[in-house]
Amino acid sequence: MSQETLSRPALAIASRPEKKRSLFAGDVRLGWLLVTPALLVVLGMVGYPFVEAIRISFTDRMVGRGPGRWVGLANYEYILGWPDFSEMIVRTLLITVAAVALKTLVGLILAASLNMNFRGRDILRGIFMLPWILPTYIIVLVWRWIFDGQTGLLNQILVSFGVISENFPFLAKTESAISLLIFVMVWKGYPFYALTFLAGMQTISSELYDAAKVDGAGRLARFRYITLPGLRQVMGVVILLSTIWTMNTLDIPMLLTGGGPSSATEVFPLLTYNLAMQNFRLGEGAALPIMMLPIIGLLVMVVAGYMDREATE
């Protein structure tokens, strides 16, 4: 029997086209049956409010005054004509980028430290997770008291050590207020980064580090050429998800600075809250997040595409 004859069945099998799976196949029907309850919940609790928010954004609806009249694009024109609208968008993006970058850096350093073997490591892991576990409302109020310009703990410490001669209004100055807002965001969010990066580091084979040690690689070289490439998938997902969460953060800026001083820390979730809940103008309050939807939607698509690509590799 010739070699050509032996290879024919394999070629025939390899060239056979795959059958397309019908939507009415048994396993497909079972899959849709299992997904349907969750799909109905998503449509009811996410889809309907989303569509209703879009409808309200085209009306002049106010709290306690009925459904409101159709005003078309008037709410969007009002938002675009807001004196500080462009500055608010730039401010939101800059605060988000700075907070995410610092959380990534702190999370990497902490995860690399907690991944080492030393006495009391498990206790420290629990302690460093506390900012993420504690209620945001409580911890932000504590930080606000610490940074208070009159009776704050930070002022008392700096004055007692002679660093400053009199109390400094940290939250009443533009530069310090923005810096402290980013600081509290990082302090609240770094445990998520550290925990996720630590879990990713523990999946990297120790044989790679042993081989690098034999080749004479130092700690920085091992971190650069083994740890960072091993965390590439985890870091990508965490950074993209955290960017979306940070951009939509309302509680920290609202409780810490309230958008002040002079709207210097007002981000788009806070402006939305002020329009809809403080001024009772639901139409304009709904228009602002709809205008931000393309940016958030793009980030969501990037996250979904990245996760799908990593899953298929």
C-alpha positions in Angstrom: 0.0 0.0 0.0 1.5 3.3 -1.1 2.0 6.3 1.1 -0.5 8.3 -1.1 -3.2 5.7 -0.3 -2.6 5.9 3.4 -2.9 9.7 3.4 -6.2 9.9 1.5 -8.6 9.2 4.4 -6.8 11.8 6.5 -7.1 14.3 3.7 -10.8 13.5 3.2 -11.5 13.9 6.9 -9.5 17.1 7.2 -11.3 18.7 4.2 -14.8 17.7 5.3 -16.7 20.9 6.1 -18.0 21.3 9.6 -21.8 21.2 10.0 -23.4 24.4 11.2 -25.2 24.1 14.5 -28.9 24.8 14.2 -30.6 27.1 16.6 -33.1 24.3 17.2 -30.4 21.7 18.1 -30.9 19.9 21.4 -27.9 21.4 23.2 -28.7 24.9 21.8 -32.3 24.8 23.0 -31.1 23.6 26.4 -28.6 26.5 26.6 -31.3 29.1 25.7 -33.6 27.5 28.3 -31.0 27.9 31.0 -30.1 31.4 30.0 -33.7 32.7 29.6 -34.4 33.4 33.4 -31.2 35.4 33.7 -31.9 37.2 30.4 -35.4 38.2 31.6 -33.9 39.6 34.8 -31.3 41.6 32.9 -34.0 42.9 30.5 -36.3 43.9 33.4 -33.7 45.4 35.8 -31.2 46.8 33.3 -32.8 47.1 29.9 -36.0 48.8 30.9 -34.3 51.5 33.1 -31.8 52.1 30.4 -34.5 52.7 27.7 -36.5 54.8 30.2 -33.5 57.0 30.9 -33.1 57.6 27.2 -36.7 58.6 26.9 -36.5 60.9 30.0 -33.5 62.6 28.5 -35.7 64.0 25.8 -38.3 65.4 28.2 -38.4 68.2 30.7 -39.4 65.9 33.5 -38.9 67.1 37.1 -39.4 65.3 40.4 -43.0 65.4 41.5 -44.3 67.1 38.3 -45.6 64.2 36.2 -44.0 62.6 33.1 -42.9 66.0 31.6 -43.2 67.3 28.0 -41.2 66.2 25.0 -38.4 68.8 24.4 -36.2 66.9 21.9 -32.5 67.8 22.1 -33.0 70.8 24.4 -31.5 69.0 27.4 -28.4 68.0 25.4 -28.0 71.6 24.1 -28.3 72.8 27.7 -25.6 70.4 28.9 -23.3 71.3 26.0 -23.8 74.9 26.8 -22.8 74.4 30.4 -19.9 76.8 31.1 -17.5 74.2 32.5 -18.7 71.2 30.5 -15.5 70.6 28.5 -13.4 71.2 31.6 -15.5 68.7 33.5 -15.0 66.0 30.9 -11.2 66.6 30.8 -11.1 66.7 34.6 -13.0 63.4 34.9 -10.7 61.7 32.4 -7.5 63.0 34.1 -8.6 62.0 37.6 -9.6 58.6 36.2 -6.2 58.0 34.5 -4.2 59.2 37.5 -6.2 57.1 40.0 -6.0 53.9 37.8 -2.3 54.4 37.2 -1.5 54.8 40.9 -3.7 51.9 41.9 -1.9 49.7 39.4 1.5 50.8 40.7 0.6 50.4 44.4 -1.2 47.1 43.7 1.8 45.6 41.9 4.2 46.6 44.6 2.0 45.3 47.4 1.2 42.1 45.5 4.9 41.4 44.8 5.7 42.0 48.5 2.9 39.8 49.8 3.9 37.0 47.4 7.2 36.5 49.2 7.5 34.0 52.0 7.9 35.7 55.4 6.5 35.4 58.9 3.1 37.1 59.4 2.4 37.3 55.7 -1.2 36.1 56.0 -2.0 38.6 58.7 -0.7 41.5 56.5 -2.8 40.3 53.6 -5.9 40.7 55.7 -4.8 44.1 57.0 -4.1 45.5 53.6 -7.5 44.4 52.4 -9.4 46.5 55.0 -9.8 49.7 52.8 -11.7 47.6 50.3 -13.9 45.9 52.9 -14.8 48.9 55.0 -17.9 50.9 54.0 -17.1 53.8 51.7 -19.3 56.2 53.5 -17.5 55.7 56.8 -13.9 55.9 55.5 -14.5 58.9 53.3 -16.0 60.8 56.3 -12.9 59.8 58.3 -10.6 61.1 55.6 -12.6 64.3 55.4 -12.1 64.9 59.1 -8.4 64.1 58.8 -8.0 66.7 56.0 -10.3 69.3 57.6 -8.8 72.8 57.5 -9.7 73.7 61.1 -9.7 70.7 63.4 -8.2 68.0 61.0 -5.7 65.5 62.3 -3.3 66.2 59.4 -3.1 69.9 60.3 -2.5 69.1 64.0 0.4 66.8 63.1 2.0 69.2 60.6 1.7 72.2 63.0 3.1 70.2 66.0 6.2 69.1 63.9 6.7 72.6 62.6 6.1 71.8 59.0 3.5 74.5 58.7 2.9 77.5 61.0 -0.9 77.6 60.7 -3.7 75.3 59.6 -3.9 74.8 55.8 -7.4 74.3 54.1 -6.5 71.2 52.1 -10.0 70.6 50.8 -10.5 74.3 50.0 -7.5 74.6 47.6 -7.9 73.4 44.0 -4.5 71.6 43.7 -4.6 69.9 47.1 -8.3 69.0 46.8 -7.8 67.2 43.5 -4.7 65.4 44.8 -6.5 64.3 48.0 -9.5 63.1 46.0 -7.1 60.9 43.9 -5.4 59.7 47.0 -8.6 58.5 48.6 -9.7 56.8 45.4 -6.4 55.0 45.3 -6.5 54.1 49.0 -10.0 52.7 48.6 -9.3 50.8 45.4 -5.7 49.4 45.6 -6.7 46.2 47.6 -8.7 45.0 44.6 -5.6 45.4 42.4 -3.3 43.8 45.0 -5.6 40.9 45.6 -6.1 40.2 41.9 -2.4 40.6 41.0 -1.4 38.4 43.9 -3.7 35.7 42.6 -2.2 36.0 39.2 1.4 35.8 40.5 0.6 32.6 42.3 -0.3 31.0 39.0 3.2 31.6 37.6 5.4 28.5 37.7 8.1 28.7 40.3 10.4 26.8 37.9 10.6 30.0 35.7 12.0 31.9 38.7 14.4 29.1 39.6 15.7 29.0 36.0 16.1 32.8 36.0 18.1 32.6 39.2 20.4 30.0 37.8 21.0 32.3 34.8 22.0 35.1 37.2 18.8 37.3 36.8 18.2 39.7 39.7 14.9 40.5 41.4 14.1 43.4 39.0 15.0 41.3 36.0 12.7 38.4 37.2 9.9 40.9 37.9 10.3 42.5 34.4 10.7 39.4 32.3 8.6 36.8 34.2 6.1 38.4 36.5 4.9 41.2 34.3 4.4 39.0 31.2 2.7 36.4 33.4 0.3 39.1 34.7 -0.4 40.6 31.3 -3.9 39.1 30.9 -4.9 39.8 34.5 -3.6 43.4 34.4 -5.4 44.1 31.2 -8.8 43.1 32.5 -8.4 44.7 35.9 -7.2 48.0 34.5 -10.0 48.2 31.9 -12.7 47.3 34.4 -11.3 49.7 37.1 -11.3 52.5 34.5 -15.0 52.1 34.0 -15.7 51.9 37.8 -13.5 54.8 38.6 -15.0 57.0 35.9 -18.5 56.3 37.4 -17.5 56.8 41.0 -19.9 59.1 42.8 -19.7 58.5 46.5 -16.0 59.5 47.1 -16.1 62.9 45.4 -19.6 63.7 46.7 -18.6 62.9 50.3 -15.1 64.2 50.3 -15.2 67.5 48.4 -18.8 67.8 47.1 -17.3 69.0 43.8 -15.5 72.0 45.4 -13.7 74.2 45.6 -15.5 76.1 42.8 -16.3 72.9 40.9 -12.6 71.9 40.8 -13.4 68.3 41.7 -16.8 68.0 40.0 -16.8 64.9 37.8 -19.6 63.8 35.6 -21.4 61.4 38.0 -21.5 64.2 40.6 -22.9 66.7 38.1 -25.5 64.2 37.1 -26.4 63.7 40.8 -26.6 67.5 41.3 -28.9 68.0 38.3 -31.2 65.1 38.9 -31.4 64.9 42.7 -30.4 68.3 44.0 -32.2 70.4 41.3 -34.9 67.8 40.6 -34.3 68.1 36.8 -34.5 64.5 35.8 -34.4 65.2 32.1 -31.1 67.1 32.2 -29.7 64.6 34.7 -30.5 61.8 32.4 -29.0 63.5 29.3 -25.5 63.8 30.8 -24.8 60.1 31.3 -26.3 59.4 27.9 -23.8 61.8 26.4 -21.0 59.9 28.3 -22.3 56.6 27.1 -20.1 56.4 23.9 -16.9 56.7 26.1 -18.2 54.1 28.6 -19.5 51.9 25.8 -16.2 52.0 24.1 -14.4 50.9 27.3 -17.0 48.1 27.8 -16.4 46.9 24.2 -12.6 46.9 24.8 -13.0 44.9 28.0 -15.4 42.4 26.3 -13.1 42.0 23.2 -10.0 41.7 25.4 -11.6 39.0 27.6 -12.9 37.1 24.6 -9.5 37.2 22.8 -7.7 36.0 25.9 -10.2 33.2 26.4 -9.6 31.9 22.9 -5.8 32.0 23.0 
